[in-house]
Amino acid sequence: MQKSISIIIPVYNTEKYLGEAIESVLMQEIKPLEIIVVDDGSTDDSVKVAEKFGNKVSLLKQVTNSGCGAARNRGIKSANGKYLAFLDADDLWAIGKLKAQFSFLENNPGMDMVFGNVEQFISPELPEEHQKKLRVEFKKMPGYAAGTMLIQKVSFLRVGVFDEKLELGEYIDWFSRAKDMGIKYRMLDEIVLRRRIHTSNMGIYKKQHVKDYTAIMRAALARKRNKE
């Protein structure tokens, strides 16, 4: 049963995991209107992986690597669905993710967006010595992240698109703006996202961009002062 949901998957050099990510969307009980894969200037075979799915996905290509925020924004501009959902190319959706969240929003018209819980897993191909170096919480936890969210497109655009100047934390910045605007949301108890932990996760790989988090905090404080 197809619903008016646009799925946006940004990808940059994630050929090892992209196929599994797309499959986790295709295995949902509710079928989305479209799956938009945005290749952000990959230099590996990510594009070829996406092309193997044929007309099951819409593939957009950016020549240069512009960051996750820019890739998501490109997908949003092309999205035709009433609802938007996001998935990182190295993560997986849990079975039932779309059904639970779509049902909630349809039955609660006053809500703008809905989240769900996350569970983390260490990518199985990692050598044991690498796995031992990773500190991972395996318990179920609330997921305030792009990959756990389903949102009405009009609500998303009311907040505005992702800040493309941020190389890290663009979603944290967006969610902070959404809360400041009074966007209504709920956290469901279901696990909706399985977050893959590996040696090149963005948060690990781009530690040099921690300055972005500082900028996000400063902007949030400025908005608070202006409201006061």
Residue pairs with C-beta under 8 A, 6 or more apart in sequence:
1 29
1 30
1 31
2 30
2 31
2 32
2 33
3 30
3 31
3 32
3 33
3 83
3 98
3 102
4 33
4 80
4 81
4 82
4 83
5 30
5 32
5 33
5 81
5 82
5 83
5 84
5 85
5 98
5 102
5 150
6 32
6 33
6 34
6 36
6 75
6 79
6 80
6 81
6 83
6 84
6 85
6 153
7 25
7 32
7 34
7 35
7 36
7 85
7 86
7 87
8 36
8 38
8 72
8 75
8 76
8 79
8 84
8 85
8 86
8 87
9 18
9 21
9 22
9 25
9 35
9 36
9 37
9 38
9 75
9 86
9 87
9 88
9 89
10 38
10 40
10 68
10 71
10 72
10 75
10 86
10 88
10 89
11 18
11 37
11 38
11 39
11 40
11 42
11 46
11 50
11 71
11 89
12 39
12 40
12 41
12 42
12 46
12 65
12 68
12 71
12 89
13 42
13 43
13 44
13 46
14 42
14 44
14 46
14 89
14 90
15 42
15 44
15 45
15 46
15 48
15 49
16 90
16 125
17 89
17 90
17 123
17 196
18 37
18 46
18 49
18 50
18 89
18 90
19 49
19 52
20 92
21 87
21 88
21 89
21 90
21 91
21 92
22 35
22 37
22 50
22 53
22 56
22 57
24 87
24 92
24 93
24 94
24 194
25 32
25 35
25 87
25 93
26 35
26 56
27 95
28 93
28 95
28 96
28 97
28 98
28 99
29 95
29 96
29 98
29 99
30 98
30 99
30 102
32 81
32 85
32 98
33 80
33 81
34 58
34 79
34 80
34 81
35 53
35 56
35 57
35 58
36 57
36 58
36 60
36 75
36 78
36 79
37 50
37 57
37 58
37 59
37 60
38 60
38 61
38 62
38 71
38 72
38 74
38 75
39 46
39 47
39 50
39 59
39 60
39 61
39 62
39 71
40 62
40 65
40 66
40 67
40 68
40 70
40 71
41 62
41 63
41 64
41 65
41 66
42 65
46 89
47 59
47 61
50 57
50 59
51 59
58 78
60 74
60 75
60 78
62 70
62 71
62 74
66 164
67 164
67 166
67 167
67 170
68 88
68 162
68 170
68 202
69 161
69 162
69 163
69 164
69 166
69 170
70 162
70 164
72 86
72 146
72 161
72 162
72 170
73 161
73 162
73 164
76 84
76 153
76 156
76 157
76 161
79 153
81 153
82 152
82 153
83 102
83 105
83 150
83 151
83 152
83 153
84 150
84 151
84 152
84 153
84 156
85 98
85 101
85 149
85 150
85 151
86 146
86 147
86 149
87 93
87 147
88 146
88 147
90 123
90 196
90 198
90 201
91 147
91 193
91 194
91 195
91 196
92 193
92 194
92 196
93 147
93 192
93 193
93 194
94 119
94 190
94 191
94 192
94 193
94 194
96 190
96 192
97 116
97 190
97 192
97 193
98 150
100 116
100 188
100 190
100 192
101 114
101 116
101 150
101 188
101 192
102 150
104 111
104 114
104 186
104 188
105 111
105 113
105 114
105 150
105 152
108 186
110 184
111 184
111 185
111 186
112 151
112 152
112 155
112 178
112 183
112 184
112 185
113 149
113 150
113 151
113 152
113 155
113 156
113 178
113 183
113 184
113 185
114 149
114 150
114 151
114 185
114 186
114 187
114 188
115 142
115 143
115 144
115 145
115 148
115 149
115 185
115 186
115 187
115 188
115 192
116 143
116 148
116 187
116 188
116 189
116 190
116 191
116 192
116 193
117 140
117 141
117 142
117 143
117 148
117 187
117 188
117 189
117 190
117 191
117 192
117 193
118 140
118 141
118 142
118 143
118 145
118 147
118 148
118 191
118 192
118 193
118 194
118 195
119 138
119 139
119 140
119 141
119 191
119 193
119 194
119 195
120 136
120 137
120 138
120 194
120 195
120 196
120 197
121 136
121 138
121 194
121 195
121 196
121 197
122 131
122 134
122 136
122 196
122 197
122 198
123 196
123 197
123 198
126 134
126 198
126 199
130 199
134 197
134 199
136 197
140 191
142 187
143 192
143 193
143 195
144 175
144 187
145 171
145 193
145 195
146 171
147 193
147 195
148 192
148 193
155 183
158 181
158 183
159 174
159 177
159 178
159 181
159 183
160 174
160 177
162 170
162 171
162 173
162 174
163 170
163 173
163 174
164 170
166 173
166 212
166 215
166 216
167 206
167 209
167 212
168 202
168 203
168 206
168 209
168 210
168 212
168 213
169 212
169 213
169 216
172 213
172 216
173 216
173 219
176 216
176 219
176 220
176 223
177 223
178 185
180 220
180 223
180 224
180 227
